[in-house]
Amino acid sequence: MTRFNVPACVLVLASATAVAPASAQQRAPCPTPGAARPTVVLVHGAWADTSSWSGEIRALQRAGHVVRAVGNPLRDLNGDAQTVRDFLDTLSGPVVLVGHSYGGSVITNAAAGDPDVEALVYVNAAAPAVGETTAQLSGSGSALGGDPATLYDRAAYSGAAGGAADLYLKRDVFVRSFASDLPRDTARELWATQRAASTAAFTTPSKAAAWRTIPSWYFIATGDQIIVPESQRAMAKRARSKVTEFAGGSHLTLVSHPEAVTRVIEDAVCSVR
């Protein structure tokens, strides 16, 4: 993947010890005179589910925002993006569309051509260009760059096409690399309840790049071992995203530090007029 310099406008957040409590960071809903308040739609990534957004949902609802979390099928990029697009079609008014991890690839395709999506937010996420796959975007040094046999438990699933299979992260990979900043007991519980993702989700080329025409925000945890920060910075640079870097964290910073992620989502909400 082409490498770029870090965007000039980058907000750096301190690590957990220096970040104020969520209650101190909450803000009132942004005024949107003459316009409908946007709906925040959250799309989870692989090996997760809608509950990974629980902290952000609580904070956004307390602040008066309208928020929905969509179940991402994790089957293949085209079908997953269509599932999200079909959900967006049930909403009225502007939308701020947020994706974590593989969910970033999904929103990049689901938002294309939808006039109601006014902002994209990438949270430790992939933001592919047309023709790129999610698997290509983890970056050099990613914990997912090793021998697949040491990374995943592989299982067949009904209706799989072209040799596709479900992948589950092995426990050590999940605990040490995917959820490295969470308490060990919490990480093990999340490993045990992870949703499988099809190999097709990671190998389907992107058909669209909605970030070319829709303003975007990018949250990068510098401790992410799954989609490495260098790769995220490159994607944010070409998308001309407004970037926030969180010092430390992990690929699951949305679970461990939802207050920091919520602030970025609210910045995107405040841009909608």
Salt bridges, closest charged atoms under 4 A:
ASP89 OD1 - ARG85 NE 3.80
ASP114 OD2 - ARG85 NE 3.62
GLU132 OE1 - ARG238 NH2 2.60
ASP153 OD1 - LYS170 NZ 2.73
ASP166 OD1 - ARG75 NH2 2.52
ASP181 OD2 - HIS257 NE2 3.69
ASP224 OD2 - HIS251 ND1 2.89
GLU230 OE2 - ARG3 NE 3.78
GLU245 OE2 - ARG233 NE 2.61
GLU259 OE2 - HIS257 ND1 3.56
GLU266 OE1 - ARG27 NE 3.32
GLU266 OE2 - HIS65 NE2 3.03
ASP267 OD1 - ARG27 NH1 2.83
